Amino acid sequence: MVHRRHDPDVCGVTAAIAVIEGKWKTTLLWLLESGPHRPAELRRRVPGLSEKVLTDALREMEADGVVHREVHDVLPPKTVYSLTGFGRELSEALAPLSDWGHRRLEKLGGVRPPAS
């Protein structure tokens, strides 16, 4: 069975959503927009995110070509995650959707969007 993120016969929007689906991937993408982060930094910035779930999400994002994992040969080992060029493209593509989401929240409850 071909996963929908790799299925050439699936809608492009569905293929894109398959890459970011899940509770934490959009948050991780947003955090990595600001630059490379170590896993511990990401966990501190996202309360409630377990180490296992973080590792799984980053591995999936790496497999999808959105995130680059760099391991430095030092003791203790140092791993740093950053967005790939493809990941930056995804982030840019999601910006209008984010803007729409903020407008929707504002319309629903008078919530002000965060300063960009």
N, CA, C and O atoms as CSV, one atom per row, in Angstrom:
chain,resi,resn,atom,element,x,y,z
A,1,MET,N,N,0.837,-1.175,0.000
A,1,MET,CA,C,0.000,0.000,0.000
A,1,MET,C,C,0.895,1.255,0.000
A,1,MET,O,O,1.853,1.341,0.768
A,2,VAL,N,N,0.575,2.199,-0.850
A,2,VAL,CA,C,1.315,3.452,-0.947
A,2,VAL,C,C,0.700,4.457,0.013
A,2,VAL,O,O,-0.511,4.681,0.001
A,3,HIS,N,N,1.552,5.069,0.854
A,3,HIS,CA,C,1.054,6.082,1.784
A,3,HIS,C,C,0.628,7.300,0.981
A,3,HIS,O,O,1.252,7.624,-0.030
A,4,ARG,N,N,-0.414,7.972,1.415
A,4,ARG,CA,C,-0.965,9.075,0.634
A,4,ARG,C,C,0.016,10.222,0.428
A,4,ARG,O,O,-0.156,11.006,-0.505
A,5,ARG,N,N,1.031,10.345,1.265
A,5,ARG,CA,C,2.005,11.416,1.033
A,5,ARG,C,C,2.926,11.085,-0.139
A,5,ARG,O,O,3.639,11.960,-0.632
A,6,HIS,N,N,2.916,9.824,-0.591
A,6,HIS,CA,C,3.745,9.398,-1.711
A,6,HIS,C,C,2.926,8.941,-2.907
A,6,HIS,O,O,3.498,8.542,-3.921
A,7,ASP,N,N,1.613,8.991,-2.815
A,7,ASP,CA,C,0.715,8.503,-3.860
A,7,ASP,C,C,0.568,9.558,-4.953
A,7,ASP,O,O,0.041,10.638,-4.686
A,8,PRO,N,N,1.023,9.273,-6.187
A,8,PRO,CA,C,0.935,10.266,-7.253
A,8,PRO,C,C,-0.501,10.533,-7.705
A,8,PRO,O,O,-0.757,11.515,-8.402
A,9,ASP,N,N,-1.436,9.671,-7.314
A,9,ASP,CA,C,-2.822,9.835,-7.739
A,9,ASP,C,C,-3.690,10.555,-6.711
A,9,ASP,O,O,-4.914,10.570,-6.843
A,10,VAL,N,N,-3.081,11.149,-5.695
A,10,VAL,CA,C,-3.832,11.836,-4.656
A,10,VAL,C,C,-3.785,13.341,-4.939
A,10,VAL,O,O,-2.859,13.833,-5.586
A,11,CYS,N,N,-4.772,14.045,-4.457
A,11,CYS,CA,C,-4.829,15.502,-4.584
A,11,CYS,C,C,-3.573,16.124,-3.957
A,11,CYS,O,O,-3.101,15.645,-2.925
A,12,GLY,N,N,-3.035,17.173,-4.562
A,12,GLY,CA,C,-1.833,17.820,-4.051
A,12,GLY,C,C,-2.001,18.366,-2.651
A,12,GLY,O,O,-1.068,18.315,-1.850
A,13,VAL,N,N,-3.186,18.893,-2.342
A,13,VAL,CA,C,-3.435,19.417,-0.992
A,13,VAL,C,C,-3.400,18.276,0.010
A,13,VAL,O,O,-2.854,18.428,1.103
A,14,THR,N,N,-3.972,17.142,-0.347
A,14,THR,CA,C,-3.956,15.972,0.534
A,14,THR,C,C,-2.525,15.497,0.773
A,14,THR,O,O,-2.166,15.139,1.894
A,15,ALA,N,N,-1.709,15.496,-0.283
A,15,ALA,CA,C,-0.307,15.087,-0.148
A,15,ALA,C,C,0.452,16.050,0.764
A,15,ALA,O,O,1.295,15.621,1.552
A,16,ALA,N,N,0.160,17.342,0.664
A,16,ALA,CA,C,0.824,18.331,1.515
A,16,ALA,C,C,0.379,18.188,2.961
A,16,ALA,O,O,1.202,18.240,3.875
A,17,ILE,N,N,-0.910,18.009,3.170
A,17,ILE,CA,C,-1.435,17.866,4.533
A,17,ILE,C,C,-0.880,16.611,5.192
A,17,ILE,O,O,-0.651,16.597,6.402
A,18,ALA,N,N,-0.664,15.567,4.417
A,18,ALA,CA,C,-0.099,14.332,4.977
A,18,ALA,C,C,1.274,14.576,5.588
A,18,ALA,O,O,1.663,13.886,6.529
A,19,VAL,N,N,2.011,15.548,5.065
A,19,VAL,CA,C,3.347,15.854,5.581
A,19,VAL,C,C,3.278,16.614,6.904
A,19,VAL,O,O,4.181,16.497,7.732
A,20,ILE,N,N,2.216,17.389,7.108
A,20,ILE,CA,C,2.122,18.216,8.319
A,20,ILE,C,C,1.060,17.732,9.293
A,20,ILE,O,O,0.841,18.354,10.332
A,21,GLU,N,N,0.394,16.620,8.964
A,21,GLU,CA,C,-0.657,16.159,9.861
A,21,GLU,C,C,-0.066,15.679,11.183
A,21,GLU,O,O,1.089,15.259,11.255
A,22,GLY,N,N,-0.872,15.751,12.202
A,22,GLY,CA,C,-0.423,15.386,13.535
A,22,GLY,C,C,-0.467,16.604,14.426
A,22,GLY,O,O,-0.534,17.738,13.952
A,23,LYS,N,N,-0.429,16.366,15.685
A,23,LYS,CA,C,-0.611,17.436,16.668
A,23,LYS,C,C,0.552,18.430,16.714
A,23,LYS,O,O,0.336,19.607,17.004
A,24,TRP,N,N,1.786,17.978,16.432
A,24,TRP,CA,C,2.945,18.811,16.722
A,24,TRP,C,C,3.725,19.306,15.516
A,24,TRP,O,O,4.537,20.221,15.657
A,25,LYS,N,N,3.511,18.741,14.342
A,25,LYS,CA,C,4.377,19.059,13.199
A,25,LYS,C,C,4.309,20.522,12.787
A,25,LYS,O,O,5.343,21.112,12.474
A,26,THR,N,N,3.132,21.122,12.776
A,26,THR,CA,C,3.073,22.535,12.384
A,26,THR,C,C,3.774,23.409,13.417
A,26,THR,O,O,4.402,24.405,13.058
A,27,THR,N,N,3.673,23.051,14.684
A,27,THR,CA,C,4.368,23.803,15.727
A,27,THR,C,C,5.881,23.663,15.552
A,27,THR,O,O,6.611,24.647,15.669
A,28,LEU,N,N,6.348,22.466,15.277
A,28,LEU,CA,C,7.780,22.246,15.067
A,28,LEU,C,C,8.270,23.001,13.831
A,28,LEU,O,O,9.348,23.596,13.844
A,29,LEU,N,N,7.476,22.972,12.777
A,29,LEU,CA,C,7.817,23.715,11.572
A,29,LEU,C,C,7.946,25.201,11.884
A,29,LEU,O,O,8.896,25.851,11.448
A,30,TRP,N,N,7.000,25.733,12.631
A,30,TRP,CA,C,6.990,27.137,13.017
A,30,TRP,C,C,8.238,27.477,13.853
A,30,TRP,O,O,8.873,28.507,13.628
A,31,LEU,N,N,8.581,26.618,14.807
A,31,LEU,CA,C,9.762,26.868,15.639
A,31,LEU,C,C,11.049,26.817,14.819
A,31,LEU,O,O,11.955,27.625,15.026
A,32,LEU,N,N,11.128,25.878,13.899
A,32,LEU,CA,C,12.339,25.727,13.101
A,32,LEU,C,C,12.495,26.832,12.054
A,32,LEU,O,O,13.577,27.006,11.494
A,33,GLU,N,N,11.426,27.574,11.789
A,33,GLU,CA,C,11.537,28.723,10.880
A,33,GLU,C,C,12.546,29.741,11.407
A,33,GLU,O,O,13.211,30.424,10.628
A,34,SER,N,N,12.657,29.839,12.727
A,34,SER,CA,C,13.551,30.834,13.327
A,34,SER,C,C,15.014,30.400,13.309
A,34,SER,O,O,15.895,31.191,13.647
A,35,GLY,N,N,15.281,29.163,12.922
A,35,GLY,CA,C,16.658,28.679,12.853
A,35,GLY,C,C,16.802,27.298,13.462
A,35,GLY,O,O,15.836,26.735,13.976
A,36,PRO,N,N,18.020,26.748,13.403
A,36,PRO,CA,C,18.271,25.403,13.929
A,36,PRO,C,C,18.010,25.316,15.432
A,36,PRO,O,O,18.227,26.271,16.178
A,37,HIS,N,N,17.538,24.145,15.850
A,37,HIS,CA,C,17.269,23.896,17.266
A,37,HIS,C,C,17.723,22.486,17.627
A,37,HIS,O,O,17.666,21.565,16.812
A,38,ARG,N,N,18.172,22.345,18.862
A,38,ARG,CA,C,18.446,21.026,19.412
A,38,ARG,C,C,17.135,20.452,19.934
A,38,ARG,O,O,16.227,21.209,20.276
A,39,PRO,N,N,17.020,19.128,20.000
A,39,PRO,CA,C,15.769,18.511,20.468
A,39,PRO,C,C,15.325,19.001,21.848
A,39,PRO,O,O,14.136,19.233,22.065
A,40,ALA,N,N,16.262,19.159,22.774
A,40,ALA,CA,C,15.899,19.611,24.125
A,40,ALA,C,C,15.299,21.019,24.082
A,40,ALA,O,O,14.385,21.327,24.847
A,41,GLU,N,N,15.809,21.870,23.191
A,41,GLU,CA,C,15.260,23.216,23.046
A,41,GLU,C,C,13.817,23.151,22.548
A,41,GLU,O,O,12.948,23.876,23.033
A,42,LEU,N,N,13.579,22.281,21.584
A,42,LEU,CA,C,12.220,22.134,21.046
A,42,LEU,C,C,11.262,21.635,22.123
A,42,LEU,O,O,10.139,22.126,22.239
A,43,ARG,N,N,11.708,20.659,22.905
A,43,ARG,CA,C,10.852,20.138,23.981
A,43,ARG,C,C,10.522,21.208,25.007
A,43,ARG,O,O,9.387,21.277,25.477
A,44,ARG,N,N,11.488,22.041,25.361
A,44,ARG,CA,C,11.235,23.119,26.328
A,44,ARG,C,C,10.233,24.129,25.789
A,44,ARG,O,O,9.442,24.694,26.545
A,45,ARG,N,N,10.270,24.352,24.489
A,45,ARG,CA,C,9.388,25.355,23.881
A,45,ARG,C,C,7.966,24.844,23.659
A,45,ARG,O,O,7.051,25.632,23.421
A,46,VAL,N,N,7.780,23.510,23.737
A,46,VAL,CA,C,6.463,22.927,23.475
A,46,VAL,C,C,6.041,22.075,24.679
A,46,VAL,O,O,6.305,20.873,24.711
A,47,PRO,N,N,5.388,22.695,25.663
A,47,PRO,CA,C,4.930,21.932,26.827
A,47,PRO,C,C,3.977,20.803,26.406
A,47,PRO,O,O,3.112,20.979,25.549
A,48,GLY,N,N,4.164,19.664,27.026
A,48,GLY,CA,C,3.300,18.523,26.734
A,48,GLY,C,C,3.809,17.613,25.634
A,48,GLY,O,O,3.226,16.559,25.380
A,49,LEU,N,N,4.884,18.005,24.983
A,49,LEU,CA,C,5.455,17.190,23.913
A,49,LEU,C,C,6.477,16.233,24.513
A,49,LEU,O,O,7.488,16.663,25.068
A,50,SER,N,N,6.212,14.942,24.400
A,50,SER,CA,C,7.135,13.951,24.968
A,50,SER,C,C,8.335,13.759,24.049
A,50,SER,O,O,8.291,14.091,22.864
A,51,GLU,N,N,9.400,13.218,24.617
A,51,GLU,CA,C,10.612,12.974,23.841
A,51,GLU,C,C,10.344,11.990,22.703
A,51,GLU,O,O,10.838,12.182,21.592
A,52,LYS,N,N,9.574,10.949,22.968
A,52,LYS,CA,C,9.271,9.952,21.945
A,52,LYS,C,C,8.477,10.557,20.798
A,52,LYS,O,O,8.797,10.330,19.631
A,53,VAL,N,N,7.449,11.321,21.124
A,53,VAL,CA,C,6.618,11.928,20.086
A,53,VAL,C,C,7.434,12.945,19.284
A,53,VAL,O,O,7.292,13.033,18.064
A,54,LEU,N,N,8.284,13.708,19.967
A,54,LEU,CA,C,9.158,14.656,19.274
A,54,LEU,C,C,10.070,13.917,18.299
A,54,LEU,O,O,10.188,14.304,17.137
A,55,THR,N,N,10.706,12.863,18.772
A,55,THR,CA,C,11.614,12.082,17.934
A,55,THR,C,C,10.884,11.509,16.727
A,55,THR,O,O,11.388,11.577,15.605
A,56,ASP,N,N,9.697,10.942,16.951
A,56,ASP,CA,C,8.917,10.373,15.849
A,56,ASP,C,C,8.541,11.439,14.829
A,56,ASP,O,O,8.671,11.218,13.625
A,57,ALA,N,N,8.077,12.592,15.298
A,57,ALA,CA,C,7.668,13.669,14.391
A,57,ALA,C,C,8.857,14.172,13.584
A,57,ALA,O,O,8.743,14.370,12.374
A,58,LEU,N,N,10.000,14.382,14.241
A,58,LEU,CA,C,11.183,14.869,13.530
A,58,LEU,C,C,11.682,13.844,12.520
A,58,LEU,O,O,12.123,14.217,11.432
A,59,ARG,N,N,11.621,12.571,12.859
A,59,ARG,CA,C,12.032,11.524,11.912
A,59,ARG,C,C,11.125,11.512,10.689
A,59,ARG,O,O,11.601,11.391,9.560
A,60,GLU,N,N,9.810,11.639,10.914
A,60,GLU,CA,C,8.873,11.681,9.789
A,60,GLU,C,C,9.123,12.910,8.928
A,60,GLU,O,O,9.095,12.825,7.701
A,61,MET,N,N,9.366,14.047,9.562
A,61,MET,CA,C,9.617,15.276,8.819
A,61,MET,C,C,10.930,15.180,8.042
A,61,MET,O,O,11.044,15.711,6.937
A,62,GLU,N,N,11.914,14.502,8.622
A,62,GLU,CA,C,13.184,14.281,7.927
A,62,GLU,C,C,12.966,13.368,6.723
A,62,GLU,O,O,13.485,13.634,5.639
A,63,ALA,N,N,12.202,12.295,6.908
A,63,ALA,CA,C,11.918,11.361,5.817
A,63,ALA,C,C,11.159,12.051,4.676
A,63,ALA,O,O,11.302,11.672,3.513
A,64,ASP,N,N,10.358,13.058,5.011
A,64,ASP,CA,C,9.605,13.801,4.004
A,64,ASP,C,C,10.420,14.926,3.370
A,64,ASP,O,O,9.925,15.637,2.495
A,65,GLY,N,N,11.667,15.090,3.808
A,65,GLY,CA,C,12.540,16.089,3.214
A,65,GLY,C,C,12.309,17.505,3.694
A,65,GLY,O,O,12.767,18.458,3.064
A,66,VAL,N,N,11.600,17.654,4.806
A,66,VAL,CA,C,11.254,18.971,5.340
A,66,VAL,C,C,12.277,19.435,6.379
A,66,VAL,O,O,12.514,20.633,6.538
A,67,VAL,N,N,12.873,18.483,7.078
A,67,VAL,CA,C,13.803,18.782,8.164
A,67,VAL,C,C,15.137,18.099,7.896
A,67,VAL,O,O,15.191,16.977,7.392
A,68,HIS,N,N,16.205,18.798,8.243
A,68,HIS,CA,C,17.559,18.243,8.148
A,68,HIS,C,C,18.061,17.953,9.554
A,68,HIS,O,O,17.950,18.792,10.448
A,69,ARG,N,N,18.606,16.773,9.743
A,69,ARG,CA,C,19.174,16.366,11.031
A,69,ARG,C,C,20.685,16.333,10.891
A,69,ARG,O,O,21.226,15.651,10.020
A,70,GLU,N,N,21.360,17.078,11.759
A,70,GLU,CA,C,22.821,17.107,11.742
A,70,GLU,C,C,23.340,16.639,13.088
A,70,GLU,O,O,22.988,17.190,14.132
A,71,VAL,N,N,24.179,15.618,13.051
A,71,VAL,CA,C,24.766,15.075,14.271
A,71,VAL,C,C,26.224,15.481,14.311
A,71,VAL,O,O,26.992,15.163,13.403
A,72,HIS,N,N,26.605,16.191,15.374
A,72,HIS,CA,C,27.993,16.619,15.561
A,72,HIS,C,C,28.733,15.546,16.342
A,72,HIS,O,O,28.209,14.998,17.312
A,73,ASP,N,N,29.945,15.255,15.917
A,73,ASP,CA,C,30.751,14.195,16.517
A,73,ASP,C,C,31.499,14.728,17.742
A,73,ASP,O,O,32.711,14.939,17.713
A,74,VAL,N,N,30.741,14.935,18.810
A,74,VAL,CA,C,31.304,15.393,20.079
A,74,VAL,C,C,30.701,14.550,21.195
A,74,VAL,O,O,29.720,13.838,20.983
A,75,LEU,N,N,31.285,14.632,22.374
A,75,LEU,CA,C,30.727,13.929,23.538
A,75,LEU,C,C,30.246,14.960,24.543
A,75,LEU,O,O,31.021,15.850,24.894
A,76,PRO,N,N,29.048,14.894,25.013
A,76,PRO,CA,C,27.992,14.005,24.526
A,76,PRO,C,C,27.564,14.402,23.115
A,76,PRO,O,O,27.782,15.538,22.693
A,77,PRO,N,N,26.948,13.456,22.378
A,77,PRO,CA,C,26.535,13.741,21.003
A,77,PRO,C,C,25.594,14.951,20.952
A,77,PRO,O,O,24.754,15.151,21.829
A,78,LYS,N,N,25.762,15.732,19.915
A,78,LYS,CA,C,24.938,16.933,19.737
A,78,LYS,C,C,24.190,16.804,18.412
A,78,LYS,O,O,24.802,16.653,17.355
A,79,THR,N,N,22.874,16.865,18.480
A,79,THR,CA,C,22.038,16.792,17.291
A,79,THR,C,C,21.317,18.119,17.130
A,79,THR,O,O,20.804,18.687,18.094
A,80,VAL,N,N,21.286,18.600,15.902
A,80,VAL,CA,C,20.624,19.864,15.596
A,80,VAL,C,C,19.694,19.638,14.411
A,80,VAL,O,O,20.058,18.991,13.429
A,81,TYR,N,N,18.478,20.189,14.526
A,81,TYR,CA,C,17.497,20.092,13.449
A,81,TYR,C,C,17.279,21.465,12.842
A,81,TYR,O,O,17.254,22.474,13.546
A,82,SER,N,N,17.121,21.489,11.519
A,82,SER,CA,C,16.836,22.724,10.807
A,82,SER,C,C,15.925,22.415,9.630
A,82,SER,O,O,15.766,21.257,9.242
A,83,LEU,N,N,15.333,23.452,9.070
A,83,LEU,CA,C,14.504,23.261,7.889
A,83,LEU,C,C,15.387,23.114,6.660
A,83,LEU,O,O,16.424,23.768,6.546
A,84,THR,N,N,14.972,22.259,5.754
A,84,THR,CA,C,15.619,22.153,4.450
A,84,THR,C,C,15.033,23.254,3.563
A,84,THR,O,O,14.103,23.950,3.971
A,85,GLY,N,N,15.561,23.408,2.382
A,85,GLY,CA,C,14.971,24.337,1.427
A,85,GLY,C,C,13.525,23.971,1.147
A,85,GLY,O,O,12.667,24.847,1.031
A,86,PHE,N,N,13.255,22.678,1.039
A,86,PHE,CA,C,11.897,22.177,0.817
A,86,PHE,C,C,11.006,22.520,2.011
A,86,PHE,O,O,9.833,22.852,1.840
A,87,GLY,N,N,11.562,22.438,3.213
A,87,GLY,CA,C,10.812,22.798,4.417
A,87,GLY,C,C,10.486,24.276,4.464
A,87,GLY,O,O,9.400,24.667,4.890
A,88,ARG,N,N,11.442,25.110,4.018
A,88,ARG,CA,C,11.171,26.558,3.960
A,88,ARG,C,C,10.082,26.862,2.940
A,88,ARG,O,O,9.241,27.735,3.158
A,89,GLU,N,N,10.104,26.127,1.809
A,89,GLU,CA,C,9.041,26.291,0.809
A,89,GLU,C,C,7.681,25.940,1.410
A,89,GLU,O,O,6.695,26.642,1.187
A,90,LEU,N,N,7.639,24.855,2.168
A,90,LEU,CA,C,6.392,24.455,2.815
A,90,LEU,C,C,5.931,25.528,3.783
A,90,LEU,O,O,4.748,25.869,3.818
A,91,SER,N,N,6.836,26.050,4.553
A,91,SER,CA,C,6.508,27.094,5.515
A,91,SER,C,C,5.937,28.328,4.807
A,91,SER,O,O,4.949,28.908,5.255
A,92,GLU,N,N,6.565,28.718,3.706
A,92,GLU,CA,C,6.074,29.862,2.929
A,92,GLU,C,C,4.695,29.574,2.343
A,92,GLU,O,O,3.838,30.457,2.295
A,93,ALA,N,N,4.484,28.343,1.899
A,93,ALA,CA,C,3.183,27.974,1.330
A,93,ALA,C,C,2.085,27.999,2.390
A,93,ALA,O,O,0.927,28.284,2.088
A,94,LEU,N,N,2.460,27.696,3.642
A,94,LEU,CA,C,1.480,27.668,4.726
A,94,LEU,C,C,1.168,29.058,5.291
A,94,LEU,O,O,0.178,29.222,6.004
A,95,ALA,N,N,1.996,30.054,4.985
A,95,ALA,CA,C,1.794,31.399,5.535
A,95,ALA,C,C,0.396,31.955,5.235
A,95,ALA,O,O,-0.244,32.471,6.152
A,96,PRO,N,N,-0.108,31.873,3.998
A,96,PRO,CA,C,-1.471,32.374,3.752
A,96,PRO,C,C,-2.538,31.591,4.529
A,96,PRO,O,O,-3.542,32.161,4.955
A,97,LEU,N,N,-2.319,30.299,4.710
A,97,LEU,CA,C,-3.256,29.502,5.497
A,97,LEU,C,C,-3.234,29.943,6.949
A,97,LEU,O,O,-4.282,30.008,7.593
A,98,SER,N,N,-2.064,30.244,7.468
A,98,SER,CA,C,-1.937,30.753,8.830
A,98,SER,C,C,-2.672,32.081,8.974
A,98,SER,O,O,-3.393,32.298,9.948
A,99,ASP,N,N,-2.484,32.965,8.001
A,99,ASP,CA,C,-3.183,34.253,8.031
A,99,ASP,C,C,-4.696,34.049,8.044
A,99,ASP,O,O,-5.414,34.715,8.790
A,100,TRP,N,N,-5.170,33.127,7.215
A,100,TRP,CA,C,-6.599,32.817,7.175
A,100,TRP,C,C,-7.068,32.295,8.533
A,100,TRP,O,O,-8.134,32.678,9.014
A,101,GLY,N,N,-6.277,31.429,9.143
A,101,GLY,CA,C,-6.632,30.879,10.450
A,101,GLY,C,C,-6.736,31.959,11.514
A,101,GLY,O,O,-7.645,31.926,12.344
A,102,HIS,N,N,-5.821,32.910,11.498
A,102,HIS,CA,C,-5.880,34.021,12.459
A,102,HIS,C,C,-7.131,34.878,12.231
A,102,HIS,O,O,-7.785,35.301,13.183
A,103,ARG,N,N,-7.453,35.128,10.950
A,103,ARG,CA,C,-8.668,35.902,10.651
A,103,ARG,C,C,-9.907,35.147,11.126
A,103,ARG,O,O,-10.845,35.756,11.641
A,104,ARG,N,N,-9.915,33.831,10.957
A,104,ARG,CA,C,-11.045,33.016,11.408
A,104,ARG,C,C,-11.195,33.105,12.919
A,104,ARG,O,O,-12.301,33.299,13.423
A,105,LEU,N,N,-10.084,32.964,13.649
A,105,LEU,CA,C,-10.143,33.050,15.111
A,105,LEU,C,C,-10.632,34.421,15.556
A,105,LEU,O,O,-11.415,34.538,16.499
A,106,GLU,N,N,-10.162,35.449,14.870
A,106,GLU,CA,C,-10.583,36.805,15.200
A,106,GLU,C,C,-12.098,36.956,14.982
A,106,GLU,O,O,-12.799,37.557,15.796
A,107,LYS,N,N,-12.573,36.407,13.886
A,107,LYS,CA,C,-14.007,36.473,13.558
A,107,LYS,C,C,-14.850,35.700,14.555
A,107,LYS,O,O,-15.943,36.135,14.918
A,108,LEU,N,N,-14.352,34.564,14.997
A,108,LEU,CA,C,-15.113,33.709,15.914
A,108,LEU,C,C,-15.173,34.260,17.343
A,108,LEU,O,O,-16.192,34.150,18.023
A,109,GLY,N,N,-14.063,34.852,17.779
A,109,GLY,CA,C,-14.071,35.239,19.176
A,109,GLY,C,C,-13.399,36.554,19.495
A,109,GLY,O,O,-13.145,36.859,20.660
A,110,GLY,N,N,-13.116,37.318,18.495
A,110,GLY,CA,C,-12.465,38.583,18.754
A,110,GLY,C,C,-11.018,38.431,19.196
A,110,GLY,O,O,-10.452,39.353,19.784
A,111,VAL,N,N,-10.408,37.272,18.920
A,111,VAL,CA,C,-9.025,37.031,19.299
A,111,VAL,C,C,-8.132,37.802,18.336
A,111,VAL,O,O,-8.324,37.743,17.122
A,112,ARG,N,N,-7.167,38.516,18.873
A,112,ARG,CA,C,-6.239,39.253,18.025
A,112,ARG,C,C,-5.103,38.343,17.608
A,112,ARG,O,O,-4.575,37.593,18.428
A,113,PRO,N,N,-4.713,38.400,16.318
A,113,PRO,CA,C,-3.573,37.581,15.876
A,113,PRO,C,C,-2.279,38.087,16.498
A,113,PRO,O,O,-2.153,39.280,16.773
A,114,PRO,N,N,-1.313,37.196,16.723
A,114,PRO,CA,C,-0.031,37.633,17.283
A,114,PRO,C,C,0.691,38.529,16.306
A,114,PRO,O,O,0.509,38.424,15.093
A,115,ALA,N,N,1.511,39.410,16.841
A,115,ALA,CA,C,2.302,40.296,15.977
A,115,ALA,C,C,3.289,39.478,15.171
A,115,ALA,O,O,3.943,38.582,15.706
A,116,SER,N,N,3.400,39.776,13.900
A,116,SER,CA,C,4.338,39.032,13.043
A,116,SER,C,C,5.596,39.807,12.817
A,116,SER,O,O,6.495,39.334,12.121
